[in-house]
Amino acid sequence: MTLTDANSSRFFSHLGKIELEGSSAFLDAQQACLRDNKACGLIEIQMNTAKQVILLYAQGIHAGIYLLEDGNSKSIHLTDLATVWDGMRTPIRALELPHTAGRMIWLALESQISQRLEISENEEWDRLSKRLKAERFSGLIEVVSETEQGFFYIMDGDVLNSEAIFYSGQGFETNYPYHQEHQNNVRKVIIYERLPPASQAYQCFILRQGILHWGNETLIRYKALVGQKLVMMMQEEIKQMIQPWQWNIFIESAVINDQHFFHYTETAVQAYRALFMEIGAQIDMVVGHALTRRVLNETFEMLNKDTRAALELHRLIPAAFSE
């Protein structure tokens, strides 16, 4: 394999052009472009087929830099870039990505690889899926073939619909086509170990899951109490509240959809607190304080212990939104 081979690129190799003679000036220009566009994306510096540096960006802000050697990832400081790359001309690739793709790559870069598999038949895939479900596996799964690449996250054996993204030539899709036939199409499957709970990537992930599960159960209860029309009015109020912040969060058909790449726990907490303050205020205005508190408490108790603990750590609790 040569450096001009698209497969030498680590993430979404089907996308983006490689500047074969990339220089430090070219790198600076690509970083400026991502900053100016407030874009989510990555820049990949390919030293050789086994060694790359990935610079990850969220909303144009530097989210991390990672050294990849023989498939293993290690976080390094931006100031250490000069120790691994001398600035000599080498292939460099820059990509703008959807937020969900950016945060899934972040999880991959922060995780360690547990297992690598090759699957060529749908029956093999079904057996793997059943095994992971039976084991109540939690962690990131990456799937790569000649035509596609993507990620999805499994928690306690179940695929999380909010944590999946794939590129298959026709653009990005936020789900994996499990039932699609893959005749003579070998898929490489990478299974990652669960992230340490203290890592920033995991904290942002678990906060997102807690808010989505708690918020969606709350909206289901609210809709049952007041009907679709008032839920739609709430959705419009929340849309207006979010708009100035440019958070990639929206509610549609009484379902919260969070596609934003928060790479700092503090900014995620700020956004989720504002979201739930508005949800609590809207419910309180219609059904009153006592019923609002009851709904928020009952739906909060439906979360698993670890998720509740993550939310409680940042005072994302019913009392904070129903006082």
C-alpha positions as CSV (number, residue, x, y, z in Angstrom):
1,M,0.0,0.0,0.0
2,T,1.3,3.5,-0.9
3,L,0.5,6.8,0.8
4,T,-1.6,7.7,-2.2
5,D,-3.9,4.8,-1.5
6,A,-7.1,6.1,0.0
7,N,-7.1,3.3,2.5
8,S,-4.0,4.7,4.1
9,S,-6.3,7.3,5.7
10,R,-7.6,6.3,9.1
11,F,-11.1,7.8,9.1
12,F,-13.6,8.0,6.3
13,S,-11.0,7.3,3.7
14,H,-13.6,7.5,1.0
15,L,-13.8,11.2,1.6
16,G,-11.6,14.2,1.0
17,K,-8.6,15.0,-1.1
18,I,-5.0,14.4,0.0
19,E,-2.5,17.1,-0.6
20,L,0.5,14.8,-1.4
21,E,3.0,17.5,-0.8
22,G,1.5,19.0,2.3
23,S,3.6,21.5,4.1
24,S,3.4,23.3,7.5
25,A,2.0,26.3,5.6
26,F,-0.7,24.1,4.1
27,L,-1.5,22.7,7.6
28,D,-1.9,26.3,9.0
29,A,-4.2,27.2,6.1
30,Q,-6.5,24.2,6.8
31,Q,-6.6,24.9,10.5
32,A,-7.6,28.5,9.7
33,C,-10.3,27.3,7.4
34,L,-11.9,25.1,10.0
35,R,-11.6,27.9,12.6
36,D,-13.2,30.5,10.3
37,N,-16.0,28.2,9.3
38,K,-16.6,27.1,12.9
39,A,-16.5,23.6,11.5
40,C,-16.3,20.2,12.9
41,G,-13.6,18.1,11.2
42,L,-10.2,16.7,11.2
43,I,-6.8,17.1,9.7
44,E,-4.7,14.0,9.1
45,I,-0.9,14.1,8.7
46,Q,0.4,10.9,7.2
47,M,4.0,10.3,8.1
48,N,3.8,6.8,6.6
49,T,1.3,3.9,6.3
50,A,1.6,3.0,9.9
51,K,2.0,6.4,11.5
52,Q,-0.4,9.4,11.4
53,V,-1.3,12.4,13.4
54,I,-5.0,13.4,13.7
55,L,-6.0,16.9,14.7
56,L,-9.7,17.0,15.7
57,Y,-11.9,20.1,15.7
58,A,-15.3,20.9,17.0
59,Q,-17.0,24.2,15.9
60,G,-13.6,25.3,14.7
61,I,-12.0,24.8,18.1
62,H,-9.1,22.4,18.6
63,A,-10.6,19.3,20.4
64,G,-7.5,17.1,20.5
65,I,-4.4,15.9,18.8
66,Y,-3.6,12.2,18.6
67,L,-0.6,10.1,17.4
68,L,-1.6,6.9,15.7
69,E,1.0,4.1,15.3
70,D,0.0,0.7,14.1
71,G,-3.6,1.4,14.9
72,N,-3.0,2.5,18.5
73,S,-4.0,6.0,19.5
74,K,-2.2,8.3,22.0
75,S,-3.2,11.8,23.0
76,I,-0.4,14.3,22.7
77,H,-0.2,18.1,23.2
78,L,-0.4,20.5,20.3
79,T,3.0,21.8,21.3
80,D,4.4,18.3,20.9
81,L,3.5,18.2,17.2
82,A,7.0,19.2,16.3
83,T,8.5,16.2,18.0
84,V,6.6,13.8,15.8
85,W,6.5,15.8,12.5
86,D,9.4,17.9,11.4
87,G,7.3,19.9,9.0
88,M,8.7,18.2,5.9
89,R,6.3,17.8,3.0
90,T,4.0,14.8,3.5
91,P,0.5,13.8,2.6
92,I,-2.1,15.9,4.5
93,R,-5.9,15.5,4.3
94,A,-8.5,17.9,5.8
95,L,-12.2,17.0,6.2
96,E,-15.3,18.9,7.4
97,L,-17.6,16.4,9.1
98,P,-21.1,16.2,10.7
99,H,-21.0,16.7,14.5
100,T,-22.0,13.1,15.1
101,A,-19.1,11.9,13.0
102,G,-16.7,14.2,14.9
103,R,-17.7,13.0,18.3
104,M,-17.6,9.3,17.2
105,I,-14.1,9.7,16.0
106,W,-13.3,11.4,19.3
107,L,-14.6,8.3,21.2
108,A,-12.5,6.1,18.9
109,L,-9.3,8.1,19.4
110,E,-9.8,8.1,23.2
111,S,-10.5,4.4,23.3
112,Q,-8.2,1.3,23.0
113,I,-8.9,-1.4,20.5
114,S,-10.1,-4.6,22.1
115,Q,-10.6,-6.9,19.1
116,R,-10.4,-6.9,15.3
117,L,-12.6,-9.1,13.1
118,E,-13.4,-9.7,9.5
119,I,-16.9,-10.6,8.5
120,S,-18.0,-11.6,5.1
121,E,-21.5,-13.0,5.6
122,N,-24.6,-11.6,7.2
123,E,-24.9,-14.7,9.3
124,E,-21.5,-13.9,10.9
125,W,-22.8,-10.4,11.6
126,D,-25.9,-11.8,13.2
127,R,-23.9,-14.1,15.5
128,L,-21.7,-11.2,16.6
129,S,-24.7,-9.0,17.3
130,K,-26.3,-11.7,19.4
131,R,-23.1,-12.3,21.3
132,L,-22.6,-8.6,22.2
133,K,-26.2,-8.4,23.3
134,A,-26.0,-11.6,25.4
135,E,-22.8,-10.2,27.0
136,R,-24.5,-6.8,27.6
137,F,-21.5,-5.3,26.0
138,S,-20.9,-1.5,26.2
139,G,-18.5,0.2,23.9
140,L,-17.8,1.6,20.4
141,I,-18.0,-0.5,17.2
142,E,-16.3,0.6,14.0
143,V,-17.2,-1.0,10.6
144,V,-15.1,-0.6,7.5
145,S,-15.4,-2.0,4.0
146,E,-14.3,-1.0,0.5
147,T,-17.5,1.1,0.1
148,E,-18.3,2.3,3.6
149,Q,-17.1,3.3,7.1
150,G,-18.9,4.2,10.2
151,F,-19.4,3.8,13.9
152,F,-22.1,3.0,16.4
153,Y,-22.2,2.7,20.2
154,I,-23.6,-0.2,22.1
155,M,-24.7,0.2,25.7
156,D,-25.6,-2.9,27.8
157,G,-26.0,-4.9,24.5
158,D,-28.3,-2.4,22.8
159,V,-27.4,-0.1,19.9
160,L,-27.9,3.6,20.7
161,N,-29.8,5.3,17.9
162,S,-28.3,8.6,18.8
163,E,-24.7,7.3,18.5
164,A,-24.4,6.0,15.0
165,I,-23.1,7.4,11.7
166,F,-22.0,5.8,8.4
167,Y,-20.7,7.0,5.1
168,S,-21.4,4.8,2.2
169,G,-20.8,6.9,-0.9
170,Q,-24.2,8.7,-0.9
171,G,-23.5,10.9,2.1
172,F,-23.7,10.4,5.8
173,E,-26.5,8.4,7.4
174,T,-27.2,8.3,11.1
175,N,-28.0,4.6,11.2
176,Y,-26.3,1.4,10.1
177,P,-28.2,-0.6,7.4
178,Y,-28.2,-3.9,9.3
179,H,-30.5,-5.6,6.9
180,Q,-28.7,-4.5,3.8
181,E,-27.2,-7.4,1.8
182,H,-23.4,-7.4,1.7
183,Q,-22.6,-10.0,-0.9
184,N,-18.9,-10.6,-1.3
185,N,-18.2,-7.4,0.7
186,V,-15.8,-8.1,3.5
187,R,-16.3,-5.9,6.5
188,K,-13.6,-5.2,9.0
189,V,-15.0,-4.8,12.5
190,I,-13.1,-3.0,15.3
191,I,-14.4,-3.5,18.8
192,Y,-13.2,-0.8,21.3
193,E,-12.8,-1.2,25.0
194,R,-15.1,0.9,27.2
195,L,-13.7,4.3,27.9
196,P,-12.6,5.1,31.5
197,P,-15.5,6.9,33.3
198,A,-13.2,9.8,34.2
199,S,-12.3,10.7,30.6
200,Q,-13.8,13.9,29.1
201,A,-15.1,12.0,26.0
202,Y,-17.0,9.5,28.2
203,Q,-18.4,12.2,30.5
204,C,-19.8,14.1,27.5
205,F,-21.2,10.9,26.1
206,I,-22.9,9.7,29.4
207,L,-24.3,13.2,30.0
208,R,-25.8,13.2,26.5
209,Q,-27.4,9.8,27.0
210,G,-28.8,10.8,30.4
211,I,-30.3,14.0,29.0
212,L,-31.8,12.3,26.0
213,H,-33.3,9.4,28.0
214,W,-34.6,11.6,30.7
215,G,-35.8,14.4,28.4
216,N,-37.6,12.0,26.0
217,E,-39.4,10.2,28.8
218,T,-40.5,13.6,30.2
219,L,-41.8,14.6,26.8
220,I,-43.8,11.4,26.5
221,R,-45.4,12.0,29.9
222,Y,-46.1,15.6,29.0
223,K,-47.7,14.7,25.7
224,A,-49.9,12.2,27.4
225,L,-51.1,14.9,29.8
226,V,-51.7,17.8,27.4
227,G,-51.7,16.5,23.8
228,Q,-49.6,17.1,20.6
229,K,-50.5,20.7,20.1
230,L,-49.0,22.0,23.4
231,V,-45.9,19.8,22.8
232,M,-45.4,21.5,19.4
233,M,-45.7,24.9,21.1
234,M,-43.0,23.8,23.6
235,Q,-40.8,22.6,20.7
236,E,-41.0,26.1,19.1
237,E,-40.1,27.8,22.3
238,I,-37.1,25.6,22.8
239,K,-36.0,26.2,19.2
240,Q,-36.1,29.9,19.8
241,M,-34.1,29.5,23.0
242,I,-31.4,27.4,21.4
243,Q,-31.0,29.4,18.2
244,P,-28.6,32.1,19.5
245,W,-26.3,29.5,21.0
246,Q,-26.2,27.5,17.7
247,W,-26.3,24.2,19.5
248,N,-27.1,21.4,17.1
249,I,-30.1,20.2,19.3
250,F,-33.7,20.1,18.3
251,I,-37.0,18.5,19.2
252,E,-39.1,16.8,16.6
253,S,-42.3,14.8,17.2
254,A,-41.7,15.0,20.9
255,V,-38.2,13.5,20.6
256,I,-35.0,15.3,21.5
257,N,-32.2,15.0,18.9
258,D,-28.8,16.0,20.1
259,Q,-26.3,16.0,17.2
260,H,-23.9,18.6,18.8
261,F,-20.2,17.8,19.3
262,F,-19.6,19.1,22.8
263,H,-15.9,18.4,23.6
264,Y,-15.9,20.1,27.0
265,T,-18.0,18.8,29.9
266,E,-18.7,22.3,31.1
267,T,-20.2,23.5,27.8
268,A,-22.3,20.3,27.6
269,V,-23.6,20.9,31.1
270,Q,-24.4,24.6,30.2
271,A,-26.4,23.5,27.2
272,Y,-28.3,20.7,28.9
273,R,-29.1,22.9,31.9
274,A,-30.6,25.6,29.7
275,L,-32.6,23.0,27.7
276,F,-34.1,21.5,30.9
277,M,-34.8,24.9,32.4
278,E,-36.9,25.6,29.4
279,I,-38.6,22.2,29.4
280,G,-39.4,22.6,33.1
281,A,-40.7,26.1,32.7
282,Q,-42.9,25.2,29.8
283,I,-44.4,22.2,31.7
284,D,-44.9,24.2,34.9
285,M,-46.7,26.9,33.0
286,V,-49.3,24.4,31.7
287,V,-49.7,21.8,34.4
288,G,-48.5,23.5,37.5
289,H,-45.5,23.1,39.9
290,A,-46.6,19.9,41.7
291,L,-47.2,17.9,38.6
292,T,-44.1,19.2,36.9
293,R,-42.0,18.0,39.8
294,R,-43.7,14.6,39.9
295,V,-43.1,14.1,36.2
296,L,-39.4,15.1,36.4
297,N,-38.8,13.0,39.4
298,E,-40.5,9.8,38.1
299,T,-38.7,10.0,34.7
300,F,-35.3,10.7,36.4
301,E,-35.7,7.6,38.5
302,M,-36.1,5.5,35.3
303,L,-32.4,6.2,34.4
304,N,-29.8,3.6,35.4
305,K,-27.6,4.2,38.4
306,D,-24.5,5.3,36.5
307,T,-26.4,7.8,34.3
308,R,-28.2,9.3,37.3
309,A,-24.8,9.7,39.1
310,A,-23.3,11.5,36.1
311,L,-26.2,13.9,36.0
312,E,-26.2,14.4,39.8
313,L,-22.5,15.3,39.7
314,H,-23.4,18.4,37.7
315,R,-26.7,19.1,39.5
316,L,-28.8,18.2,36.4
317,I,-31.5,16.9,38.7
318,P,-35.3,17.3,39.0
319,A,-35.1,19.8,41.9
320,A,-33.0,22.2,39.8
321,F,-35.7,22.5,37.1
322,S,-38.9,22.4,39.2
323,E,-38.2,24.8,42.1
